[in-house]
């Protein structure tokens, strides 16, 4: 919230000291994007399916009351032809309560509601993933557009110098008019490319404005901390297998297939009898209004069980069953298509990372070579063994290599996010290490990003037991008041369970009244954590200098710096756990990230 507020000030004031980073852009998009807001509305609406379905299993009570005025005339058909006329009032009050005892369809409808809510959870998570990808895509599209403009300007300036030199050489008779025409043609072509690059930049800025709902702020470019490493594990098959099981589109399709199977059972249940218990209490009264009649009051109580057995409905039930079977077949095909698509996306993202690393390395080497080639060609021109055209061609190769290198870096970053999305685990946390690669002290308008260099990694892992992933040691507490040692031990046990991929032990450290982040339900949060911790990769968790503050005998806060490593993620975060005592155990009631700018680097 604070970062979003600061970013809003940046947009309004226009004079902020630092550029907006990827997290700023994503948080603005999360609060402004109408597509994501619509998804949240659909999710909130889907939550009401459960109470609606539960109503079919609960008692139904109704009260009816009536009061009426009667004016009655009666003619007796006998020899005397007598006529009787009277007026009287009548009242009635009735209470009816019914309780379904056996309604097969209602039970299936409740199961379908649970399936629909599960599907809505997956759809909302899918929309959140899509928002992250769209935010990152828009962000790096702008960075690439800025790079293209800067490179086009630099190329135009360099060719302009060559053009001036060609004109001077022609004037003094040391060059032909062909050299001047060649340089002029390259200069004009580069000018057209610059115009196209500026137009593309403007379109990219407008696309981001559409996403965040306000003017595009200056954005931070990649800085010198940008590094690359292959995914862990480095084999493709575990990622593909995980994507086939955990991809969010697969989960949505799986829920749709489950719902379709339940729909078959629901329609077949229309052949089943229904049994309801009912109670009716009534109280009525009427005044005297007939010849010789007198007023009366009537009270009645009825308790019973009602059985209804459908026999024939014109073939409606059988037709609906056949329709449901056809829909289930279609849902099964959609599920298989979703699984294949998830496999393809995982393979594509994995190859995007591995080949992206090789491509960046090759382009970095090509950049050095083309720069050397340009310098050699210029020297050759001065001594007469190279022509003006050779110099222009060398310049073109240099700027093409610079443009391709920038694009390959952004493609690598986006492939990291797409791989997480393919296995259904892309969250805001995955933006933190990428955000740390950005240099918020600079703006992309200043020019291409600085050369990348790998930061040191001096944290040494502890040798793990056979079959267990490497773990990090927990450094001693900076402050542990009397009674706080148990809290620290609990936090260390929590970190060890996390690092050991022991989901059951990890989740057991959370209190029943734990407050999940982002207003998630407890079940959705546990499912997300279970999926992330059970990834086919090693996890390393280091707890650095925990500090305990006791708040009575049954409540404490412990603050520490956490270092987490998993696959492509290497993250340092300041965190606070609110702990509560439940019997003999300390449990986590709240988990808060307290650092506004957490550090994150890649090994």
N, C-alpha and C positions, 0 to 999 in steps of 0.2 A: 504494500500500500504506500509506503514512504517513497519507494523508487518510482512508482507510478505518479505520485504527486509531484516529485521533482521533475519527472519527464514532462508533465503538464506545464510546470513553470517554464521549462526549457522551450516548449512550443509557444507559450504565450509571450514570454519575455524576449525570446530570440537572442539573448546574450549570455547563455549559460557557458560555464567554463569548460564543460566536457560534452562530448557528443553522446547521443543515445546509443545504447548497445542492444544486443539481441533480446535480452530479458526485458528491457524497457519496451521495445516494440511488441513483444509477445504479450506483455501484461496490458498494454493499451488495446491490442487486438482482442484479448479475452474480455475486456470490459465494454468493447464497442462493436465487435463483429456481429451483424444481425444473424448470420447463419448459425453461429454458435449459440446465440441467445435463443433462436428458434429451437435448437436441439435441447437446450435446457428446459424450455417450456414443454416440449414433447415428453421429456423424461418426467417432469413433475406431473403431467397429466397421466402418464402410465402408472404412477405410483397409486393412483386411486382405483386401479383395477382390483387390488386385493380387498379393500373394504367393500367394494361393490359385489364381488364374488362371495365374500364371507356372509353377506346379507342373506344369501340363499340357504345358508345352513342355520341361521338364527331364527328365533320365534318372530312371528308376525302378529302384532296386536292392533286392534282398531276399535274405536268407540263411535257409536251412532246414537243420535238423539232426535226426537221429533215431537212437535206440539202442533195440534190442529184444532180447528173449530168446525163443527159439523152442524148443518141445518138439514134435517131429515123429515120428509113427509111420507106417510104410509097410508095407502087406501086398501081397506079390507074388502075383499070380493065376497060379500054375502048379501043376503036379502036386505039388510039394513043400510048397506053402502056407507059404512062408517069410515071416517078419515081421522088419522092421528098425525099430529105434527109436533116435533120437538127439536130442541137445540141442545147440544152438549159438547163438551170438550174432551179431547183424548191426548194422552202423552205416552211416550215410549223412550226407554233408555236401554242400550244394549252394548255389552262388552264382549268382544270375540278375540281369542288368542289361539293361534295354531303353531305347532312345532313340527317341522319335517322330521320324520323318523327314518325314512328310506327314500332318498331321491338320488339315484345314481348320477344323473346329469349334473346336479348341483355340486356334488363332490368333484367331478371332473372339471367343471367350470372354475372351481377354486384352484385346482392344479394348473389350469391354463393361465389363470391370472398370475400365479407365481412365475410361470415360464415367460409371460409377457413382461413382467417387471425385470426379470433377469436379462431379457433381450434389450429392454430399454437401457439398463445399466451399460451393456456392451455398446449400444448405439451412442450413448453419451460419451463413453470413453473413446469411441472411434471418432466422434466429432471433435473431441479435445485433441486427439492425435492429428487429425486433419488440420486443425487450427495451428498447431505447432509447426507442421510441415509447410503450411501456406505462409506463416510468418517468416520462417527461415528462408523459404524460397524467395519471397519478396525482398527480404533483407539482403541476401547475397546477390540477387539480380541487380539491386541498386549498386552494390559494391562493384560488380563486374561492369555495369554501365559507366560508373565513374572511372574505372580503370581504362575502359575503351576510349572515353573522351580524353583522358590525360595522355594516353599513348598516341591518339590521333593528333593531339596538339604537338606533342614532342616530335612526332614524325614529320608533321607539317613544317615545324621550325627547322629541323635538320635538312629537309629537302629544299626549304627556302634558302638556306645558306648555300646549298649546292647550286641552286638556280642562280643566285647572285654571283657565285664564283664562275659559273659557266658563262654568264654574260660578260664578266670582266675579261675572262680568257678569250672570248670571241672578239671583244673590242681590241685587244692587243694582238690578236692574230695567232694565239697559241692553241685555240680550239675551234672546232667547226660549229656551224649553226645547228648541226644535228644534236650535239650535246645540249645546247640550250633548249631545243624543242623537246628533247627527252626529259630534261629536268622540269620544264614547264608542264608537260603532260602529267608527270608524277605529282607535281605540286597541286595541280587542279584536281586530280583524282583523290589526293589525300584530303583536300578541302571538302570534297563531296562526302568522303568517309567521315569526316569530323561532323558535318551536318547530320548525317544519319545517326552517328553515335549520340549526339546531343538530343536528337528526337527520341531515340530509344531510352535515354536517361529520363526524359520528361515522362514518357509512358510508364516507366518503372516507378517513378515517384507517384504518379497518379494511382497506380495499382496499389501501392502501400497506403496512400491516403484513403482509398476505398476500404481497405482492411481495418485501419485504426480509427477512421472517422474524423480525422483532423489533418492539418498540414503536416507534410513529411519533415521530421526534424533532421539535422545533420546526423549522420550515422558514423559509427566508429569502424575503421578498417581492421583487417587482421594485423596483429603486431608481431614482434620478434619472438613471442613465446609459442607461436604456432609450431606444433610438432605432429608427426604422424607415426602410427604403429598399427600393425595388423590386428584384426579382431581376435579375441581369445574365447574359445579355442580357434586355432587357425584353420581348422577343417570346415568345409562347407556343410557336410551332412548333419551335424548336430543342430545348426541353425535352421536348416530346412525342416528337420523333424519337429523342432520346437515351433516353427511357424505353422506347420500343418495342424498342431494341437492348439496353440494359444493365440493365433492371429485373431484380431477382433472381428473381422469380417467373417471368419470361420465360426466364431462364437455366436454372432448374430444369425448366421445361416443354420447353426446347430439348434438354436432356440426355435427358429422357424420350423425346422424339421420335427422337433419334439412337440411343438404346438399342433402341427398337422396330424401327428400320430394320436395326440389326445383328442383332436377333433373327430377322428374316426370312432374312438370309444364313446365320445359324447353323443354322436348321432345314433350309434347302436343302442345306447342306453335308453333311447326313446321307446324301445320295445319293452322295457322293464316296467313293472308296476311301481306305483308310488304309495307310500304309507305316511299319513299325517295324523298327529294327535291334535285334538281341538277342545276348547272350553268356551262355552257361550253362556253369559249371564245377562238376563233381560228383566226389565221392570216396566210394566205398562199399566195404564189406567184409563178408564172411560166413564163419563157421566151418564145419567139416565136419559135416554132419548127415544125410547120406543114405548109402544103401548104396554103398560104393565111392567116395563123394564126398570131395572135399578142400576146404579153405577157399580163398577167393579174395579178392583186392582189385582193385577196378575204378576207374580214373580216366578221365574223359571231358571233352572240351572241345568246345563247339558254338558256332559263330558263324554268324549267318544274317540274312536279311532276310525279313520276313513281310508279305505283301500280303493285305488283306481287302477284298472288294468286296461291299457290300450289294446284294441283288437285289430282294427283295420283303419288306415288313414289314406286310402287311395294310392298306396305305393310311395307316399312322400318320404317316409323314413328310409326305405331302401335306396331311393334315388339320392338322398343326401349322403348316405354311406358311400355309395359309388363315387360321388363327387369328392368326398373327403379322401378316399383312397387315391384318386387321381391327383389331388393337391399334395398328398404326401409324397407321391412319386416325383412330382415336380420339385418339391422342397428337397428331396434327396439329391436330385440332379444339381440344384442350386448349391447345396452343401459341398458336393464333390468339386463343382466349378470354383467355389470359394477356396477350397483346400489347394487346388492346383494353382490358382492365382496367387495364393500366399506363398507356395513353394517357389513360384517364378519370381515374385518380388524379393524373397529372401536371397535367392541365387543372384539376382541382379544387383541387389544392394551389397552383398558380400563381394562380388566381383568388382563392383564400383569402388570398394575400399581397397582391395588388394591390387587391382590394376591401377587405381588412382595413385597409390603410393609409388608404384613403378613408373607411372607416367610423370608424376611430379619430379622424381629423381632424374628421369631422362631429360625432361625439359630444363631442369636446373643445369644439367651438364651441357645441354644444347645452347642455353643462354650464354654460358661461359665461352663456348666454341664460336657462336655467332658474333659475340662481342670481339673476340680475338680476330675473327675473320674480317670484321668491319675495319678494325684498326690496321690490319695488314693490307687490306684493299686500298685504304686511304694512302698508306705509305707507297703502295705500288702505283697509285695514280700520280703521286708527286714525282716519282722517278721515271714515269712514262710507260710502265708495263701493265697498268690497269687503266680502264676508261671510266668516264663519268657513269656510264650504265652499270658497270660492275659495282661502283660505290652505292648507287641507288638500290641495286638488287641486294647488296649486303645489308643496307639499312632496313629494307623490307623484311628480310629474314629475321633480323634482330627484334623488330617490333612484333612480328608474328609470334616469335618464341615467347616474348614477354606477355602477350595477350593470352596465348595458349596456357602458359604457366599459371596465370591468375585464375583462368577458368577451371583448370584441373584441380587447383586447391579448393575452390568453392564446391566443385563436384564431389571431392573427397569428403568434405564436411557434411554435405547433404546426404551422402551415402551412409554416413554414420547414423544419422537420424532415421533414414529409411529402413535400415536394418533393424533398429529398435522397434520401429512401427510394424515391420513385417512379423515380428514375434509378439506383437501386442503389448509392448512394455515401454513405449515412448511416453515420457512425462516431462514436466517442467524441470525435474532434476537433471535430465540429459542435456539441457541447454546450458547448465552452469559451467561445465568444463569448456564448452565451445565459447561461451561468453568470456571466459578468462583468456582466450586467445586474442580477444579484441583489444585494441589500444584506445580507450575512451578519452585519452588526452588529445587525440588527433581526430580530424574529420576526414572522411573519404574524399572530400573536395580538395584536400591538400595534395593528393597524388597517390600513386600505387603504394601498397603496404611495404613495411620494412622487411628485410630478409629474416627468415625464421631461424631460430637457434634453440636447441633443446636445453631446458633447464636441468640443473643437477637434481639427483634423487639420492639423498643420503640416509633415507630410512631403511634400515636393514630388517628383512623378515626373519622371523624365528622359524627354525626347522620344524615342520609339522610331523605329526605321527603318520605312519604309512596309510595311504588312502585318504588322507585329509588334506585340504588346501592349505597353503601357507598362511600364517596368521601374524599379526603385529603385536608387539608387547604393549601393555598399558603402562605409561609412565606414572610415578607416584603422584599422589594428590598434592596440589599446592596448598590446600587448606582442608582439614577434616576435623570439625569440632567433635566433642565427645558425643558418641552415639551415631556419628556419620560414617563410621567404618563399614557398617552393614549396608548402607546405601551405596557406597563405592563398590563393594563386592558385588552387589546386585547389578550395577551398571556394567562391571567387567564381565559378569556371567552373561548378561544380555548381549554384549559385544562378541563374546566367544561363541555363543549359539548362532549368532548372525554369520560370523566368519566360517563356522563349521557347516553351513547350509542346513542346520537343524531347525526346520520351520516350526515344529511343535514346541520345542524349548524356547524358541524366539518369541512366539506368540503368547506363551504362558507368562511372560513378563509384563503383559499389559492387563490393566485392571478392567473389570466388567464395564465400568463407566468411562473407559478411555474415550477421548474426543478425537476422532480421525480428522485429518486435515481436509481442506477444500470442501467441507460440508458433506463428505462422503458417508454412506452408511457403513456400519461396522463390518457387515458381510462383504461389501464391495472392497473395503480397505484391506481386509484379510486376504481376499482373493488376489488383489494386486500384489501385496507383499509376498504371498506364497509363490506367485508366478515369478517375481523378480529374484527371490532368494534361491529358487530351484533352477535357475539358469544353468546350462552346461558350461560353467566356468568357475574358476577359483575366485574367492572373495577374501579380501584382507581388510580388517578393521582395526584401527589404532585409536585408543582413547588417551588423550594427552592432558595431564594436569587437571583432573576433575576437582571442582570446588563445591563443597556442600554447604547449604544454608538450611538449617532446621527451622521449621515453623510449627512448633509444638511437638508432641510425641508421635503424631501419626501423619505428618506431612513434611516434605522436604523438597528443596530444589537443588539440582546438581548441574553445574555448568562446566563444559569441557570443550576442547577442540577435537573434532573427529576427523580422521583421515580414512577414506574409503577407496578401495581399489577393486574394480571388477571389469574385466574385459577392456573396453576402450575408455572406461571412466576412471579418473584419478582425481579425487575431490577432497578438499580440505574445507570443513565447515565448522563454524561456532554453533553449538547446540545447547539447549537447556531442556532437561527432563523434570517434570513435576511428578514427584513420587508420593504415593500414599501407602500407609501400612494397612495390610489386610491380614489379620491374625499374626502369624510369625513372619510374613513375607512383606517385602517392599515391592510395589508394582507401579508401572508407568501409567499415569493418568493423562498427562499431556506431553507432547513432543514438539518442541519449537526450535526453528532455525533462527538464531539471534543475530547472525552476521548479515549486514546489508550488502557486503561485497565479498562473498566467500572466495577463497583462493582455490584454484584448480589447475593442475598441470597434467600432462601426459608423460609417462615414462618413455 
